[in-house]
Amino acid sequence: MSKLIRMPSRRPRVNFRLLVISAIIIFSVFSLVRSVIHRRGGLIIRTIRAEPGVLELSRQLEVLAIRREQVFFAPGAGRATLLIKEGQRVPAGTTVVEIRDETGEQEIQPLLIEAREKVRRFDLEAMEALHHLDEAITELDIKLARTPKEKRKALQQEKQKLLEEKEKQSRANAQERKELMSRVEEYLAIWQGVVRHVNTPTAGVIRYEMDGLEGTLTPKTALQLSRSQVGELSPVRETRRSDELVKEGAPLFKLIDNYALFLLGYLEPGSMDYRVGQRVWFRLPGITQELPGRVEDLGPQGDLQGVLFRIERYLPAFDMLRQLRAEVVTARYQGTVLPRRVLRMRGQQVGVYVRTVDGPAFQSVDVLGEKDGLVCVDGLPRGTRVISGGLWLREGIRAPNRE
């Protein structure tokens, strides 16, 4: 049997030179990367550039518009004539509506016209009679001037009689005219009941469109109503037009005090962060400018708590507002606006980490306000690079949450 010949196995030769070179390369790359990371303070760092900004604290509210307004009603039935233009501001004592009782007017008007005509005819006749007496007296004066003194006695006696007659006639005329005028005044008194005038007791803006809630929703009584009571209110709009027949007690117009608009809203007591007298600003739909105001009053706490605002500048567009959505701005903070997640605590100090040439550094800040995940801080120069995320490798620096 033939013997098997074993061949010696060869071990792979190790290239120590290649290993050394590879180790040197890896160490160099690691050192370079470590140096860069150490200089930068971390790996894949994200930053936010600090820029001046404004952070507003505001909320949207469904509100009811409330005005100081008074509705005036018809003192009697008749045909209404509107004497003032819609939306016009009038002084106190202005006649706004005239109401004529056409039936009564048809009855009294002929009598009044006849009584005035009698006065007119009497005045003409009385003036003519007195004129004739004056002419006669004037003729006697001329004769007296041409007549010798010894023959003037008869003429003077005649003149005296004419003067007495004129005086007597004047007294009689005055008495008769007084009686005629008393009849005219009697008819005029009746006419005052036929033609009624509705005047304004104070100054204000005239509006002929009403919704029936003017007496219910007032600045004094608004906070006495609960949210459910307000929801049950049903406006009934009515617009008065000129030359229409109205019944006694029908609404004619409303007089608006156009110096302030009030807004009534409701919040959960736990979210009520308003205080009486607090300054606020309003943004209203359709109004381009921002309007200043304040918190006028707060209602009693319940499921919902009422808050009454006052807008201190009145616009004509407010005359017919009732329900709207308003944005109420309570504060504005000027500083640097940042995401709240970049804030860090070091001991008792609040701050952020910023990138510098020497790596990340802690920078303390003053927090002015915050809203919806944003903060407004003071203490950061413009252009500062605020670290917002990344892998932090430098010892002693707490890494922020990654985005």
Secondary structure, DSSP 8 states (H G I E B T S, - for coil): ---------------HHHHHHHHHHHHHHHHHHHHHHHHHTEEEEEEEE--EEEEEEEEEEEEEEEEEEEEEE-SS-EEEEE-S-TT-EE-TT-EEEEEE-HHHHHHHHHHHHHHHHHHHHHHHHHHHHHHHHHHHHHHHHHHHHHS-GGG-HHHHHHHHHHHHHHHHHHHHHHHHHHHHHHHHHHHHHHHHHHEEEEE-SS-EEEE-EE-S-TTTS-TTTGGGS-HHHHHH-----EE--TTEEE-TT-EEEEEEEEEEEEEEEEE-GGG----TT-EEEEE-TT--S-EEEEEEEE---SSSEEEEEEESS--GGGGG--EEEEEEEEEEEEEEEEEGGG-EEETTEEEEEEEETTEEEEEE-EEEEEETTEEEEES--TT-EEEEEEEE-STT-------
